[in-house]
């Protein structure tokens, strides 16, 4: 029923090794019970180590080990997919699907060999930066707004060659356009909203949105309160404005969901994955059943099919 392109569960597990993905508690917004309640069939798990000052590759490896040991240990419930065919097959067996992503290329520490190692361990997507600069490019919060480095161009080419999804959420605007100038495959913004609706640095402007649409990519609207509205407590109605704006730009087939659960404060009514039905219900009042299916799942499926 639903694909969610971004959660920071693995980051929380790095900080607290006692967390249990299979317990029905409020310690994790995305856990197995909440995925079942909310009808989340496919979840991309982000590996986030950009805030660590050293040993980022090692911490990322630890996150992958946590993923294997603590999340997909119950193969009868959730399994890792690395191809589109596997995504379909696992769902047909009545199981949840997990995909792995790197949030920020900091973890590859300036070495393409480490990117390839992550690929071999099952990682199929990577955000090029977090908020600050790294060896690949500037993040969106770098005042200088630098683009891709020479190494960054090499990373994009290698991701294209491997068949990895390039994630431009958090990337500087200059970096975004550098990626667009060289990529041979559609890109995604796993968890970003629209700057036209709410002018936050992390949101995408109309030219960026149109470029993602034109190249066949997908934008995962995010439930992050700070990116949704300037009000004290944004709601699902505020999030719908971002969806409507992308649709108005011709993007109804390029809108997806990217919660950022467990990484940031969410809007009211979407506090955990178990409440995903609240969003689907709100969407059903404004869009046809076919359009709701596209936003909730099918647009991401089409994108995965194109890349994976």
For each residue, the residues with C-beta under 8 A, 3 or more apart:
1: 39 40 41 280 296 297
2: 38 39 40 41 42 257 276 280 296 297
3: 40 41 42 43 256 257 296 297 300 301
4: 7 30 40 42 43 44 220 257 258 259 261 273 276
5: 44 188 190 191 218 220 256 257 258 300
6: 44 46 101 103 169 190 191 220 222 258 259 260 261 263
7: 4 29 30 43 44 45 46 259 260 261 262 263 273
8: 11 12 46 48 103 260 261 262 263 264
9: 12 13 21 28 30 31 45 71 261 262
10: 13 14 45 46 47 48 63 66 67
11: 8 14 15 46 47 48 49 63 262 263
12: 8 9 15 16 19 27 28 262
13: 9 10 16 17 19 21 63 66 70
14: 10 11 17 49 59 62 63 66
15: 11 12
16: 12 13 19 27
17: 13 14 66
18:
19: 12 13 16 27 28 70
20: 23 25 31 70
21: 9 13 28 31 32 70 71
22: 31 32 33 74 77
23: 20 27 31 33
24: 31 33 34
25: 20 28 31
26: 272
27: 12 16 19 23 31
28: 9 12 19 21 25 31 34 262 272
29: 7 34 259 261 262 266 271 272 273
30: 4 7 9 34 35 40 43 259 261 262 272 273
31: 9 20 21 22 23 24 25 27 28 34 35 273
32: 21 22 35 36 74 77 78 96
33: 22 23 24 36 37 274
34: 24 28 29 30 31 37 38 40 272 273 274
35: 30 31 32 38 40 41 43 78 96 273
36: 32 33 39 96
37: 33 34 273 274 275 277
38: 2 34 35 272 273 274 275 276 277
39: 1 2 36 276 277 280
40: 1 2 3 4 30 34 35 43 96 273 276
41: 1 2 3 35 91 96 97 297
42: 2 3 4 81 87 91 96 97 98 99 297 300
43: 3 4 7 30 35 40 96 97 98 99 273
44: 4 5 6 7 98 99 100 101 125 190
45: 7 9 10 67 71 98 99 100 101
46: 6 7 8 10 11 101 102 103 127 190 263
47: 10 11 60 63 64 67 100 101 102 103 107 123
48: 8 10 11 51 63 103 104 130 263
49: 11 14 52 56 59 60 63 104 106 107
50: 56 103 104 106 107 129 130 131 132 134
51: 48 130
52: 49 55 56 59
53:
54:
55: 52 58 59
56: 49 50 52 59 60 106 107 109
57: 60 61 107 108 109 114
58: 55 61 62
59: 14 49 52 55 56 62 63 107
60: 47 49 56 57 63 64 102 107 118
61: 57 58 64 65 121
62: 14 58 59 65 66
63: 10 11 13 14 47 48 49 59 60 66 67
64: 47 60 61 67 68 100 118 121 122 123
65: 61 62 68 69
66: 10 13 14 17 62 63 69 70 71
67: 10 45 47 63 64 70 71 72 80 98 100
68: 64 65 71 72 73 80
69: 65 66 73
70: 13 19 20 21 66 67 73
71: 9 21 45 66 67 68 78 98
72: 67 68 75 78 79 80 98
73: 68 69 70
74: 22 32 77 78
75: 72 78 79 95
76: 95
77: 22 32 74 95 96
78: 32 35 71 72 74 75 95 96 97 98
79: 72 75 86 90 95 96 97 98
80: 67 68 72 98 99 100 122
81: 42 86 87 90 97 98 99
82: 86 99 122 124 308
83: 86 87 308
84: 87 88 301 304 305 308
85: 88 89
86: 79 81 82 83 89 90 97
87: 42 81 83 84 90 91 97 99 301 304 308
88: 84 85 91 92
89: 85 86 92 93
90: 79 81 86 87 93 95 96 97
91: 41 42 87 88 94 95 97
92: 88 89
93: 89 90
94: 91
95: 75 76 77 78 79 90 91
96: 32 35 36 40 41 42 43 77 78 79 90
97: 41 42 43 78 79 81 86 87 90 91
98: 42 43 44 45 67 71 72 78 79 80 81
99: 42 43 44 45 80 81 82 87 124 125
100: 44 45 47 64 67 80 121 122 123 124 125
101: 6 44 45 46 47 123 124 125 126 127 165 167 190
102: 46 47 60 105 107 108 118 123 125 126 127
103: 6 8 46 47 48 50 127 130 167 170
104: 48 49 50 107 127 128 129 130 134 139 170
105: 102 108 115 126 127 128 129 134 135 136 152 155
106: 49 50 56 109 129 130 134 135
107: 47 49 50 56 57 59 60 102 104 114 118
108: 57 102 105 111 112 114 115 118 135 155
109: 56 57 106 114 135
110: 135 151
111: 108 114 115
112: 108 115 116 154 155 158
113: 116 117
114: 57 107 108 109 111 117 118
115: 105 108 111 112 118 119 126 155 158 159 162
116: 112 113 119 120 158 162
117: 113 114 120 121
118: 60 64 102 107 108 114 115 121 123 126
119: 115 116 122 123 124 162 164
120: 116 117
121: 61 64 100 117 118
122: 64 80 82 100 119
123: 47 64 100 101 102 118 119 126 164
124: 82 99 100 101 119 163 164 165 307 308
125: 44 99 100 101 102 164 165 166 167 188 190
126: 101 102 105 115 118 123 159 164 165 166 167
127: 46 101 102 103 104 105 130 167 168 169 170 171 190
128: 104 105 136 137 148 152 155 156 166 167 168 170 171 175 179
129: 50 104 105 106 132 133 134 136 137 138 139 140 170 171 172 175
130: 48 50 51 103 104 106 127 134 139 170
131: 50 139 140 141 142 170
132: 50 129 138 139 141 142
133: 129 137 138 139 142 146
134: 50 104 105 106 129 130 137 139
135: 105 106 108 109 110 149 151 152
136: 105 128 129 148 149 151 152 155
137: 128 129 133 134 146 147 148 149 152 171 172 175 178
138: 129 132 133 142 144 145 146 147 171 172 174 175
139: 104 129 130 131 132 133 134 142 170 171 172
140: 129 131 170 171 172 173 201 202
141: 131 132 201
142: 131 132 133 138 139 145 146 172
143:
144: 138
145: 138 142 172 173 174
146: 133 137 138 142 149 172 174 175
147: 137 138 152 172 174 175 177 178
148: 128 136 137 152 153 156 175 178 179 182
149: 135 136 137 146 152 153
150: 153 154
151: 110 135 136 154 155
152: 105 128 135 136 137 147 148 149 155 156 175 178
153: 148 149 150 156 157 178 182
154: 112 150 151 157 158
155: 105 108 112 115 128 136 151 152 158 159
156: 128 148 152 153 159 160 166 179 182 183
157: 153 154 160 161 182
158: 112 115 116 154 155 161 162
159: 115 126 155 156 162 164 165 166
160: 156 157 163 164 166 183 184 185
161: 157 158
162: 115 116 119 158 159
163: 124 160 185 307 308
164: 119 123 124 125 126 159 160 307
165: 101 124 125 126 159 187 188 303 304 307 308
166: 125 126 128 156 159 160 179 183 185 187 188
167: 101 103 125 126 127 128 187 188 189 190
168: 127 128 171 175 176 179 187 188 189 192 208 212
169: 6 127 189 190 191 192 202 220 258
170: 103 104 127 128 129 130 131 139 140 202
171: 127 128 129 137 138 139 140 168 175 176 179
172: 129 137 138 139 140 142 145 146 147 175 176
173: 140 145 176 177 205 208
174: 138 145 146 147 177 178
175: 128 129 137 138 146 147 148 152 168 171 172 178 179
176: 168 171 172 173 179 180 208 211
177: 147 173 174 180 181
178: 137 147 148 152 153 174 175 181 182
179: 128 148 156 166 168 171 175 176 182 183 187
180: 176 177 183 187 211 215
181: 177 178
182: 148 153 156 157 178 179
183: 156 160 166 179 180 186 187 215
184: 160
185: 160 163 166 306 307
186: 183 212 215 216 217 218 303 306 307
187: 165 166 167 168 179 180 183 212 215 217
188: 5 125 165 166 167 168 212 217 218 219 220 256 303
189: 167 168 169 192 204 208 212 217 218 219 220 258
190: 5 6 44 46 101 125 127 167 169 220 258
191: 5 6 169 220 222 224 258 259 260
192: 168 169 189 202 203 204 219 220 221 222 227 258
193: 197 198 200 202 203 204 221 222 224 227 228 239 242
194: 197 198 203 204 206 209 242 245 246
195: 198 199 200 203 204 205 206
196: 199 205 206 245
197: 193 194 203 229 241 242 245
198: 193 194 195 203 227 228 229 230 238 242
199: 195 196 203
200: 193 195 203 226 227
201: 140 141
202: 140 169 170 192 193 224 226 227
203: 192 193 194 195 197 198 199 200 227
204: 189 192 193 194 195 208 209 212 219
205: 173 195 196 208 209
206: 194 195 196 209 210 249
207: 210 211
208: 168 173 176 189 204 205 211 212
209: 194 204 205 206 212 213 219 246 249 251
210: 206 207 213 214 249 250
211: 176 180 207 208 214 215
212: 168 186 187 188 189 204 208 209 215 217 218 219 251 254
213: 209 210 216 217 249 250 251 254
214: 210 211
215: 180 183 186 187 211 212
216: 186 213 254 303 306
217: 186 187 188 189 212 213 254 303
218: 5 186 188 189 212 254 255 256 299 300 303
219: 188 189 192 204 209 212 246 251 254 255 256
220: 4 5 6 169 188 189 190 191 192 256 257 258 300
221: 192 193 239 242 243 246 255 256 257 258
222: 6 191 192 193 227 228 258 259 260
223: 228 239 259 260 261 266 267 270
224: 191 193 202 227 228 260 263 264 265 266 267
225: 228 229 233 234 264 265 266 267
226: 200 202 264 265
227: 192 193 198 200 202 203 222 224
228: 193 198 222 223 224 225 234 238 239 242 267
229: 197 198 225 234 238 241
230: 198
231: 234 238
232:
233: 225 267 268
234: 225 228 229 231 238 239 267 268
235: 238 239 267 268 269
236: 239 240 267 268 269 270 278 279 282
237: 240 241 282
238: 198 228 229 231 234 235 241 242 267
239: 193 221 223 228 234 235 236 242 243 267 270 279
240: 236 237 243 244 282 283 286
241: 197 229 237 238 244 245
242: 193 194 197 198 221 228 238 239 245 246
243: 221 239 240 246 247 255 283 295
244: 240 241 247 248 286
245: 194 196 197 241 242 248 249
246: 194 209 219 221 242 243 249 251 252 254 255
247: 243 244 250 251 252 255
248: 244 245
249: 206 209 210 213 245 246
250: 210 213 247
251: 209 212 213 219 246 247 254 255
252: 246 247 255 291 294 295
253: 294 299 302
254: 212 213 216 217 218 219 246 251 299
255: 218 219 221 243 246 247 251 252 294 295 299
256: 3 5 188 218 219 220 221 295 299 300 303
257: 2 3 4 5 220 221 276 279 295 296 300
258: 4 5 6 169 189 190 191 192 220 221 222
259: 4 6 7 29 30 191 222 223 266 270 273
260: 6 7 8 191 222 223 224 263 264 266
261: 4 6 7 8 9 29 30 223 266 272 273
262: 7 8 9 11 12 28 29 30
263: 6 7 8 11 46 48 224 260
264: 8 224 225 226 260
265: 224 225 226
266: 29 223 224 225 259 260 261 270 271 272
267: 223 224 225 228 233 234 235 236 238 239 270
268: 233 234 235 236 271
269: 235 236 275 278 279
270: 223 236 239 259 266 267 275 276 278 279
271: 29 266 268 275
272: 26 28 29 30 34 38 261 266 275
273: 4 7 29 30 31 34 35 37 38 40 43 259 261 276
274: 33 34 37 38
275: 37 38 269 270 271 272 278 279
276: 2 4 38 39 40 257 270 273 279 280
277: 37 38 39 280 281
278: 236 269 270 275 281 282
279: 236 239 257 269 270 275 276 282 283
280: 1 2 39 276 277 283 284 292 296
281: 277 278 284 285
282: 236 237 240 278 279 285 286
283: 240 243 279 280 286 287 291 292 295 296
284: 280 281 287 289 292
285: 281 282
286: 240 244 282 283
287: 283 284 291 292 295
288: 291 292
289: 284 292 293
290: 293 294
291: 252 283 287 288 294 295
292: 280 283 284 287 288 289 295 296
293: 289 290 296 297 298
294: 252 253 255 290 291 297 298 299
295: 243 252 255 256 257 283 287 291 292 299
296: 1 2 3 257 280 283 292 293
297: 1 2 3 41 42 293 294 300 301
298: 293 294 301 302
299: 218 253 254 255 256 294 295 302 303
300: 3 5 42 218 220 256 257 297 303 304
301: 3 84 87 297 298 304 305
302: 253 298 299 305 306
303: 165 186 188 216 217 218 256 299 300 306 307
304: 84 87 165 300 301 307 308
305: 84 301 302 308
306: 185 186 216 302 303
307: 124 163 164 165 185 186 303 304
308: 82 83 84 87 124 163 165 304 305
